[in-house]
């Protein structure tokens, strides 16, 4: 069993401890925003005039995997193919995973307007090819919009994916986004609507075809507690959303763990950080209960200063919580 498998087993059995919290780095943005998802190439003074090249982006993935603070590295199949071939994961406790589908709501290329329409199912990655390169885990995403035509099409594609996954011995975790267009649902009910959609769409799915865990938007303490406590066998995780401040990153992680999530999958919050290795190191410390969010921000800025890296914002600004959903239960 891998470290990921060990942690999932303890979570499902009721033996969860703080060190079992699962952290994933979502480096799969080339299947959505595409070229710009590699992030800015930063000069020592903090300025940036271009995006990272693919080789530079792969170097960042290598460094984070070798750091060994994460449990999952999520990337596109093409990038994982290169990294696996060179032996990056051979002696690593980090589990590689591919983005197994790329629905239209993540097609946020420069100048594009695809995401203004209800999400449509689409899948580029081949599961048989993923198994050939040595990957048996992937992320499958779905978006419910309270639109019967769009939602039925998404559910039918999800059913076809499960059949394909079963045929290839492929495991998956399920990402469920909030509606990507106007849905007619009151803002305060969106989290509960998503919870109901998740439970409904998995109720007819037997254990062998169920996701390893969920990846959802953090819609506040009540919706997260509701879903996490409903079925102990359904492991809930949160996604990172926008980059935000360093405090947003650590506060989201702490609140998610406190209210029942057992997984965090952060993309931009890691990729756009001045020092991705330090942000990941401190994410692990926050998840393990070793430091509180505000303390982690101060430690992060101290690490930047030691390395001569200019922060994107002053410490006082980076200590601020800017994501409204985090204010309700903010800690110290």
N, C-alpha and C positions, 0 to 999 in steps of 0.2 A: 504493500500500500504506500501511496505517496503521502507527503505531509498534508496535502489538501484532503485526501481521503481520510486520514486519521482525524483531522479536525472536524470534517463533516460527520463522521461516525459519532464522535463525542457530542456534537451539537444535537444530532437526532436522538441520541440515547438519553438526553437530559443531563449529561455530564459536562456541559460547557463550562469553561473557565476563561478568564480574560485573555490568556495567551492563545486561545483557540480562534480568536477573531481573524477572519480571512480578509486579506487585502490583495486587490488586483490592480494592475496598471493597465489602463485601456489605451494601447498604442495602435488602435485600428482605424484612426481617422482618415487614412488614405482611401477608405471605402465610403467616406461621407464627404466632408469638406475637401478632401483630396490633398493637393500639393501644400496648401497652407497649414494643414494639420501637423506637419513636421515641427512647427513652432519656430519662433524667431532665433536666429543665430545671434547670440549676445556677445558684444565686446566687453572687455573688463570694466569699462565705465558705465555699463548698463544699457548702452545704446544698441540699436539693431537696425540694419539697413537691408536685410534680406532674410528669407526663410532658410531653415536648415536644408541641406541636400539630403538625399536618401542615405548615402554613406554616413553622414553625420548623425542622422536619425537612428540608424542601425547601431552606431557606436553608443548612443544613449541607452538603447535597449540592452546592449551587452553589459554596460556598466551597472544598470539597475538589477539585472538578473544575477550578476556576480556579487552584488551587495548582499543578496540572500535575505532581505527583509520582507519580501513579498511572497505570496503563495501562488499567484497566477500572473502570467504575462499574456495579455490578449493582443493579438496583432492580425494583420491580413495574412492569408495563406501564402502569398508570394514572399512576404518578408520572413515569415517563419520558416519557409522552405530553405532560404539561405542560411538562417541562423542555426537551424537543426543540422543542416549538412556540414557545417563547420564544427559541430560538436558542442555548441553553447549549453545545451540542456543535458548533456551526457551524464555529468556528475552533479547536477543541480537538483535541489529540492523544489525549485519553482516549476510549476506545471504550465506548459505552453497551451494556448487555446486560440482558435481562429474565430473571426466573425463569420458566422455561417450564413447570414443573409444580410442584405443591404436594401432595406425598404426605402421608398422614395422620400420619406420625411427626414432622412439624414443626408439627402443630396443637397448640400448647402454650398455648392461651388460658387465662386465669384460670379456675380451677375445672374445667377439662376433663381428661378421662382418656384421650383418644384415643391418645396415644403409648404407652399400656400394652399395646396390641395390636400384632401384627406389622404392619409398614407395608403400606398398601394404595395402589395407584396412583390418582392423581387429577390432573386438569389443568384449570386455570381459563383460562389465557392462550390466546389465539387467535394462531397463527403468521401467518395472513393479515393480521390487524389489526396485529400487530407490524411486519410489512413495510410496511404503509401509513403508519405513523408514523415509519418510517425506521430500524428496528432489524433487524439480520440475525444477531444473536448472542444466545444464551440459555444458561442453566444448566438441565440436566435431571438430576434426582437419582433415585437408586435405592438401596434398602437390601436386603441379603441377610440372611436370618435362619435359614438352615439348615432352612427350613420349605418343603417342596416345593410345597404349594398356594399359599402367599403368594409364594414366589420365582418360580414359573411365571407367576402373574398379573402380577407386576412386569415380568418379561422380555417378556411379550406386549404390555404397554402400551409398553415401550421400543421394541419393533419397530414398533408403530403410529406412535409419535412419529417414528422415523427416516423412515418413508414420508412422513409429513406434512412433515417438514423438507425432504426432497428435493424434494417438489412445490412448495415455496415458496422454494427457494434460501436456506434458513435454516441457519446453522452453530450448533453447540452445544458446550459443554464438559460433561463428565460428572462429577457428584458422586456418590461412593459412600460411604455411611455405614457405620460399624460396626453390627452387629445392634442393634436398638433394644429387643429383649426377650431373655429367657433363650434361648440358642441351643444349649446343650449343648457348646459349644466351649470348651476350656480358655483362660483369659485370655492365656497366652503364645502361643497359636496364632491369635488373632483377626486379627492383621495379616497373617499368611500365608494364612489363609482368605479374607480380602478380596482379597488379591493374586490368588489362584487364581480367585475369582469374576470379577474384572475381565478377566483373560486369557481365561477360558472364554467370557464373554459377548460379547467382541469378536472372537474367533477367526473367527467366520463373517461378520463385517462387513467389506465391502470398503472401500478407502481413501476413496472418495467419501462414505461414510456414517459414517465414524469421527469421534469427538470431536476437537476442536481440542487439548484437553488434559484432564487429570483433576484432580479436587479430592477428596482423601481425608483421613481422619483421620491425624495423625502418630502411628503406633504404635511409634515408636522407630527407631533407626538401621538395624537389620538388615532389617526388612520394607521400609523405604523404599529402602534401597540395592538390595535384591533386585529390586523392581519397576522402579526407575529404570534399572538396568543391563540388564534383560531385553530391552528393545526401545528402542533410541535414538530411534525415530520416535514413541514414545508419551511425550508430555511430561507429567510428573507434577507436581501441585501439592498443597499442603496447605491445610486449612481451619483457622480459628482456634480454634474451640471457645469455651469460656467466657472471661469478661473477664480473670480472673487479675490478677497484678501487672504493672507495666511491664516487669520483668525477664522474666516469662513471655512477654510479647509479643515482645521482642527476641531472647530465647533461642530461641524456637520458629522464628523467621525465620532466624536464623543456622544452627541445626542442620539445618533443612530444606534450605537451600542447600548446606551442607557434604556432606550425604548424598544429594544428587542431585535434589532438587526444583528446579524452575525457575519455579514460580508459588506465590504465597501469596494466599489470599482470606480476609481477616479482616473479621468483622462486629462482634461485641460488643467486641473488643479495640480497635477504633477508635471505635465509636459511644458506648461508655460511658467513654471517656477524658475526663479533665478538659479537655484541649485536643486535640481530634481533629486539628487541623492540625499541631500539634507532634509528635504520635505518628506521623503519616504521614510527616512530614519526616524523622524519625529512623529510621523503618522503611526508608526509601529509602537512608539513609546506611549502615545495618547491612547491607542487601542488597548494596550496592555495595562493601562491605568497607572503608568509610571509618572506622567506629568499631566497637568491640566492644560486646556487649550491656550489660555493666555500665557502660561509659562512656556509652552512650546513655541509661540510666536517670538518671545524674547530670545529663546535658545536658537531659533532659526536666524534671527538677525545677528546674534553673536557669531554664529558660524559663517555668515556672509562676510562680516567684518574681518574675521580671522583670515579668510581666503582672498580678501581684497576685492570682493564682488559688490558692486553698488546696487542696493535694493531698488526695486521699481517704485516704492513709496516709503516714506519715513515710518519709523517704528510705530509712532502714535496712530498713523493712518492704517497700518497693517494690523493693529490691534482691534480695529473697528469691525463690527459685524454688519455686513452690507446686504446680506440675503434676508429678506423679511421673514421667511418661514423659520429662521433660526432664533428670532428675538423672543418668542414665547417661552422657551425653556433654556435660555442661555445660562451657562455656568461661569465659573471663574477661570 
